[in-house]
Amino acid sequence: MPRSGPSRVVAVTAAVAVAAGATGWFAGSRVRSPADAAAAHRPPAASLITVAVRERTLTATVNAQGTVAYGAPKPLTLTGSVATAGDAAAPIVTKAPVAGRTLREGDVLLEVSGRPVFVLAGTVPMYRTVSRGSAGDDVRQVRAALRRLLPGRGVARSGAVDTALLNALARWYDKRGYEITGPTAEQRAQLRQLEADPAAAAELAEFRKTYGDSVPSGEILFVPRLPVRLTEVKVRPGAPAAGEVGTVADPNLVINGTVSPDDADLIKTGMSAALEHAGGDTFAATISSLGGPVKAGVGETEADPGVPIRLKPKDQAKIAPLVGEAVKVTITVGGTGHKVLSVPVAAVYTASDGQARVTVQDQGGRVRDVPVEAGLSTGGFVQITPADKDAVRAGSLVVVGNQ
C-alpha cells in the first residue's frame, strides 16, 4: 500500500469495504427462514425394500419337544408260594432281581428260599400248583411257553398236565440249574401205603392221577409281554417274598411328546421325523402312534396337555444314552417336492377383490401389482404362481416394505 497521501486513503477504504462485504455474506449464509429450517428437518422420501424372487424346494414341518424313554412302567407282583422244606421258615428273597436287565421268556427273575421264579409270557396269573391232571388257562400258557422254549420236545398245544408236559418242565428246570419239585415225603408215604393195601385199588388209581412232579404257583410269574426291561427293583436279599418286587417296561426306546390339535391334523403314523439333541446329535425316527392315552415312560414326567405322539427311533443303540433327556422333534408333513418360485410371506398381500398379489419393481424403479396364486407357506416363505408367467421370474424384485 502507498505510505501516505490520497492513494493510501483510497486503498484502505477499499479494503474495509471488501471485509465488510465478506462478513455480511458469511452472516447471510447462516441465517435461514422458518420455512427453510422446517424443510431441512423433513425425512427423506421413502424408498422401497425389495427382495429377489427365488426358486427353492419348500418343505412343511411340524415341530415339537419329546423325551426319550422306555415304555410305561408296570409292576411285577409275586403270587403264590415256592416249594420249601417242611421245616423251612417263611419264604424270603435269597437272590434279588437286577435293575436294568432285560427279561426274556424263561429267565429267572429272582430266587425265593433258593427256588427259582421263572417269567413266562401269559395274561392269566399262576394261581395254583400245577400237577398231573391240572387243566385250564394257566396250563395252556405253560404249554405254549414250553413249545417256544423247547421246540421239538413233543409238548402238545392243549390238554391236562401229562407225563410229556411234566418231563418237559423237568428238562427246563434242569437246563437252568434247578430241580423240579417232586413228590413230598408225605405223598411218597401215602403211595406206599395205598400200594400195600389190596382193598385200596380204586383209591390208588385216583391218587396216581395227581402223583408226581409239580410246579408251585410261586415259581412261575406270567407277564403279558416279553421281553421287558426291569427298570426298578423293590426288594433285597432277606426281604419277605411277597407283593411288588419291581417294575418293568417295554425295552424298546420311544420318544413321547405332544403337538397342538391343529398340527395333529397334519400328522399320520409312519411319517418320517428328525430328532435333535441339545448336544448336536441327530437321529432318524418315524411316528408310531398319534392320539389316545400315552402314559409317561420311565425317566419322564407326565406329558403336557395336547395331542400325544409317540415316535420310534431307527437306531435304538445310538439313542440309548439319552434316556430321560429332551430332544427337538421335526416332522416332515409335506412339501413341493421340487423347486418353485418363492417369496417372503411379507411380499404377498390380498387386495380388496380377494386376489393375492405381489408388487414387482423393474430396473427403472417403476412398480406394478401382479396377481399370483399362493401355495405352500413354510419357514417364512410362500410359493407363488403368477397369473402372467413373464411378469415374475426368478431374480425379479418384489416389494416387502419401505423405509
C-alpha positions in Angstrom: 0.0 0.0 0.0 1.2 3.6 -0.5 2.8 5.0 2.6 0.7 8.3 2.6 -1.4 10.6 0.6 -4.7 10.2 -1.3 -3.7 6.9 -2.8 -3.4 5.3 0.7 -6.8 6.6 1.8 -8.4 5.1 -1.3 -6.7 1.7 -0.7 -7.7 1.5 3.0 -11.3 2.4 2.2 -11.5 -0.3 -0.5 -10.1 -3.0 1.9 -12.6 -2.1 4.6 -15.4 -2.4 2.1 -14.3 -5.8 0.9 -14.0 -7.1 4.5 -17.4 -5.8 5.4 -18.9 -7.5 2.3 -17.4 -10.8 3.2 -18.6 -10.6 6.7 -22.1 -9.8 5.5 -22.1 -12.7 3.0 -21.0 -15.2 5.8 -23.6 -14.0 8.2 -26.3 -14.1 5.5 -25.4 -17.7 4.6 -26.1 -18.7 8.3 -29.5 -17.0 8.6 -32.5 -19.1 7.4 -36.2 -18.5 7.4 -38.5 -20.7 9.5 -39.7 -22.4 6.3 -36.2 -23.2 5.2 -35.4 -24.7 8.7 -38.6 -26.9 8.6 -37.7 -28.2 5.1 -34.2 -29.1 6.3 -35.7 -31.3 9.0 -38.1 -33.3 6.8 -37.4 -37.1 6.5 -36.0 -38.2 3.1 -38.5 -39.5 0.6 -39.5 -43.1 1.4 -37.7 -45.9 -0.5 -38.9 -49.4 -1.2 -37.4 -52.5 0.4 -37.2 -55.3 -2.2 -36.0 -58.9 -2.3 -35.3 -61.2 -5.2 -37.7 -63.9 -6.1 -36.0 -67.3 -5.7 -36.5 -70.8 -6.8 -36.4 -73.2 -3.9 -37.9 -76.5 -2.7 -40.2 -75.8 0.2 -40.8 -78.4 2.9 -43.5 -78.2 5.5 -42.7 -79.4 9.0 -44.3 -79.7 12.5 -42.0 -79.1 15.4 -42.4 -80.5 18.9 -40.4 -81.4 22.0 -40.1 -85.0 23.0 -38.5 -87.1 25.7 -36.5 -90.3 25.2 -38.0 -93.0 27.4 -38.7 -96.7 27.8 -42.4 -97.7 27.8 -44.8 -97.0 30.6 -43.8 -99.0 33.7 -45.8 -101.8 35.1 -45.5 -103.6 38.4 -44.2 -107.1 38.9 -46.0 -108.8 41.8 -45.3 -112.2 43.3 -48.2 -114.6 43.5 -48.4 -117.9 45.3 -45.5 -119.7 47.0 -42.5 -121.7 46.1 -41.6 -125.3 47.2 -40.0 -125.3 50.6 -38.9 -128.0 53.1 -41.3 -128.9 55.8 -39.3 -127.1 58.5 -38.5 -124.0 56.4 -39.2 -120.6 57.8 -41.3 -118.0 55.9 -40.1 -117.6 52.3 -37.6 -114.8 51.8 -35.8 -113.4 48.8 -32.4 -115.2 48.6 -31.4 -113.7 45.2 -32.8 -110.3 44.2 -33.5 -109.1 40.7 -31.0 -106.8 38.9 -32.3 -103.4 37.7 -31.6 -102.5 34.1 -31.7 -106.2 33.0 -33.8 -107.3 30.0 -36.0 -110.2 30.9 -36.8 -112.8 28.3 -39.1 -115.7 28.4 -37.7 -118.5 30.6 -35.4 -116.2 32.6 -35.2 -116.4 36.4 -36.4 -113.2 37.8 -35.3 -113.9 41.4 -34.8 -116.7 43.9 -37.1 -117.3 46.9 -35.7 -119.6 49.6 -33.4 -120.9 46.9 -36.1 -121.7 44.5 -36.4 -120.1 41.0 -39.2 -117.7 39.9 -39.4 -118.0 36.1 -41.0 -115.4 33.9 -43.2 -116.7 31.1 -45.5 -114.9 28.6 -49.1 -115.1 29.6 -52.1 -113.0 30.8 -53.6 -115.3 33.3 -51.9 -115.4 36.7 -50.4 -118.5 38.1 -52.9 -119.1 40.9 -52.3 -122.7 41.9 -49.8 -125.6 42.0 -49.8 -127.3 38.6 -49.5 -131.0 38.8 -50.6 -134.1 36.9 -54.2 -133.8 35.7 -54.4 -130.0 36.1 -56.2 -128.2 33.2 -57.1 -124.6 32.4 -55.8 -121.4 31.0 -52.7 -121.4 33.2 -51.8 -124.8 31.9 -52.4 -123.7 28.3 -50.0 -120.8 28.9 -47.3 -123.2 30.3 -47.7 -125.5 27.3 -47.3 -122.5 24.9 -44.2 -121.3 26.7 -42.5 -124.7 26.7 -43.3 -125.1 23.0 -41.4 -121.9 22.4 -38.6 -122.7 24.8 -38.1 -126.4 24.0 -39.1 -126.9 20.4 -39.2 -130.5 19.2 -39.9 -131.9 22.7 -43.4 -133.1 21.7 -45.3 -130.8 24.0 -48.9 -130.7 22.9 -50.8 -127.5 22.4 -53.6 -128.4 24.8 -54.8 -130.9 27.3 -54.4 -131.5 31.0 -50.9 -131.9 32.5 -49.5 -135.3 31.5 -46.2 -137.1 31.6 -44.9 -135.4 28.5 -45.5 -131.9 29.9 -44.0 -132.8 33.3 -40.9 -134.2 31.6 -40.5 -131.0 29.6 -40.9 -128.9 32.7 -38.3 -131.1 34.5 -36.0 -130.6 31.4 -36.4 -126.8 31.6 -35.7 -126.7 35.4 -32.6 -128.8 34.9 -31.4 -126.6 32.0 -31.5 -123.6 34.3 -29.7 -125.4 37.1 -32.6 -126.3 39.3 -34.7 -129.4 40.1 -38.4 -129.6 39.6 -40.5 -130.2 42.7 -41.1 -133.9 43.1 -43.5 -135.8 45.4 -43.2 -134.8 49.0 -42.2 -137.3 51.7 -45.9 -137.5 52.8 -47.0 -138.2 49.2 -44.5 -141.0 48.8 -45.5 -142.5 52.1 -49.2 -142.4 51.1 -48.4 -144.0 47.8 -46.6 -146.9 49.6 -49.5 -147.3 52.0 -52.0 -147.5 49.2 -49.9 -149.9 47.1 -49.7 -152.2 50.2 -53.5 -152.3 50.7 -55.2 -154.6 48.2 -58.6 -153.1 49.1 -57.4 -149.6 48.1 -57.1 -150.2 44.4 -59.6 -147.6 43.4 -58.2 -145.0 45.8 -54.7 -145.8 44.5 -55.7 -145.3 40.9 -57.2 -141.9 41.8 -54.2 -140.9 43.8 -51.8 -141.7 40.9 -53.7 -139.2 38.7 -52.1 -136.3 40.6 -49.0 -138.0 41.9 -45.6 -136.9 40.6 -43.7 -133.7 39.8 -45.4 -130.4 40.2 -44.8 -126.6 39.8 -45.8 -124.5 42.8 -47.8 -121.3 42.0 -45.0 -119.0 43.1 -42.4 -120.5 40.7 -43.9 -119.1 37.5 -44.7 -115.4 37.0 -46.7 -114.7 33.9 -46.0 -111.4 32.2 -48.3 -110.2 29.4 -45.5 -109.3 27.1 -41.8 -110.3 26.8 -39.1 -109.2 26.6 -39.3 -106.4 29.1 -36.8 -104.2 30.8 -36.5 -104.4 34.6 -36.5 -100.7 35.3 -36.7 -100.8 39.1 -36.1 -103.3 41.9 -38.0 -103.0 45.2 -36.7 -106.0 47.2 -33.3 -107.0 48.6 -32.0 -110.4 49.8 -33.5 -111.3 53.1 -36.8 -109.4 52.4 -40.1 -111.2 52.6 -41.1 -112.8 49.3 -44.4 -111.1 48.8 -46.1 -108.3 47.0 -44.5 -106.0 44.4 -40.8 -106.8 43.7 -40.1 -104.3 40.9 -41.3 -102.6 37.7 -40.8 -103.4 34.1 -41.2 -101.6 30.8 -41.0 -102.2 27.1 -37.3 -102.5 26.4 -37.6 -100.6 23.1 -37.0 -96.9 23.4 -39.6 -94.4 22.3 -39.9 -90.6 22.1 -43.0 -89.2 23.8 -44.3 -85.7 23.1 -47.3 -83.7 22.3 -48.5 -81.4 19.4 -51.3 -78.9 19.1 -54.6 -80.1 17.7 -54.1 -78.1 14.5 -50.7 -79.7 14.0 -52.1 -83.2 14.8 -54.4 -82.9 11.8 -51.3 -82.8 9.6 -49.6 -85.9 11.1 -50.1 -89.5 10.2 -48.4 -92.7 11.6 -45.5 -93.8 9.5 -44.3 -90.2 8.8 -40.6 -89.6 9.0 -39.1 -87.3 11.7 -35.8 -86.0 12.7 -34.7 -85.8 16.4 -32.1 -83.3 17.5 -30.5 -83.4 20.9 -29.1 -80.2 22.6 -25.6 -81.7 22.2 -26.0 -81.6 18.5 -26.6 -85.3 17.7 -29.4 -86.1 15.3 -31.4 -89.2 14.9 -34.0 -90.6 12.5 -37.4 -91.7 13.7 -40.9 -92.5 12.5 -44.3 -91.7 14.0 -45.6 -94.9 15.7 -48.8 -93.6 17.3 -50.9 -90.5 17.5 -53.5 -89.5 19.9 -55.0 -91.6 22.7 -53.6 -92.1 26.2 -49.8 -92.1 26.1 -48.6 -92.5 29.6 -45.3 -91.1 30.7 -42.4 -93.6 30.2 -39.6 -94.5 32.5 -37.4 -91.4 33.1 -40.0 -88.7 32.2 -42.9 -86.8 33.8 -46.4 -86.7 32.6 -46.8 -85.2 29.2 -48.1 -81.6 28.7 -51.7 -81.1 27.6 -52.1 -81.6 23.8 -52.4 -84.4 21.4 -49.9 -87.2 22.4 -47.5 -88.5 19.8 -45.0 -91.4 20.1 -42.0 -91.9 17.8 -39.8 -94.9 17.2 -36.1 -94.2 16.7 -34.5 -96.1 13.9 -31.3 -96.8 15.9 -32.0 -97.9 19.4 -28.4 -98.3 20.4 -27.4 -94.9 19.3 -30.1 -93.1 21.2 -29.9 -95.3 24.4 -27.6 -92.9 26.3 -30.2 -90.2 26.1 -32.9 -91.9 28.2 -34.9 -89.2 30.1 -33.5 -86.3 28.1 -35.4 -84.0 25.8 -35.0 -83.8 22.0 -36.4 -81.5 19.4 -38.8 -83.3 17.0 -39.1 -82.1 13.4 -41.8 -84.0 11.5 -42.0 -83.6 7.7 -45.7 -83.2 6.8 -45.5 -82.1 3.2 -43.6 -80.1 0.6 -43.5 -79.0 -3.0 -41.1 -81.9 -4.0 -39.4 -79.7 -6.5 -38.1 -76.1 -6.9 -40.8 -73.4 -7.1 -40.9 -69.6 -7.2 -41.0 -68.4 -3.7 -41.0 -65.0 -1.9 -41.1 -63.9 1.8 -44.6 -64.1 3.2 -44.5 -60.3 3.6 -44.4 -59.9 -0.1 -47.8 -61.3 -0.7 -50.9 -59.3 0.1 -54.6 -59.7 -0.6 -56.4 -57.0 -2.4 -60.0 -55.9 -1.8 -61.2 -58.2 -4.5 -59.7 -61.2 -2.6 -56.9 -61.8 -5.2 -53.4 -62.4 -3.9 -50.8 -60.1 -5.4 -47.2 -59.1 -5.3 -45.7 -55.8 -6.1 -42.8 -56.1 -8.7 -40.2 -53.3 -9.2 -38.5 -53.1 -12.6 -34.9 -51.9 -13.2 -36.1 -48.3 -13.7 -37.7 -48.2 -10.3 -41.3 -48.5 -11.6 -43.7 -50.8 -9.7 -46.8 -52.8 -10.7 -49.0 -55.2 -8.9 -49.1 -58.8 -10.3 -51.9 -61.3 -9.4 -50.5 -64.6 -8.1 -51.8 -67.8 -6.6 -50.2 -68.5 -3.2 -49.2 -72.1 -2.4 -47.4 -73.8 0.4 -46.2 -71.5 3.1 -43.4 -72.6 5.5 -40.3 -71.2 7.1 -41.3 -67.6 6.3 -41.6 -68.2 2.6 -44.6 -68.9 0.4 -44.9 -70.5 -3.1 -46.3 -68.2 -5.8 -47.6 -68.9 -9.2 -48.1 -65.7 -11.2 -51.1 -65.2 -13.5 -48.6 -63.8 -16.0 -45.6 -66.1 -16.0 -43.5 -63.4 -17.8 -44.3 -60.8 -15.1 -42.5 -62.6 -12.3 -39.4 -64.7 -12.7 -36.6 -65.9 -10.5 -34.5 -62.8 -9.8 -37.4 -60.4 -10.1 -37.6 -57.9 -7.3 -40.7 -57.8 -5.2 -41.6 -55.2 -2.5 -41.7 -56.4 1.1 -41.8 -52.9 2.8 -40.5 -49.4 2.7 -38.1 -47.3 4.7 
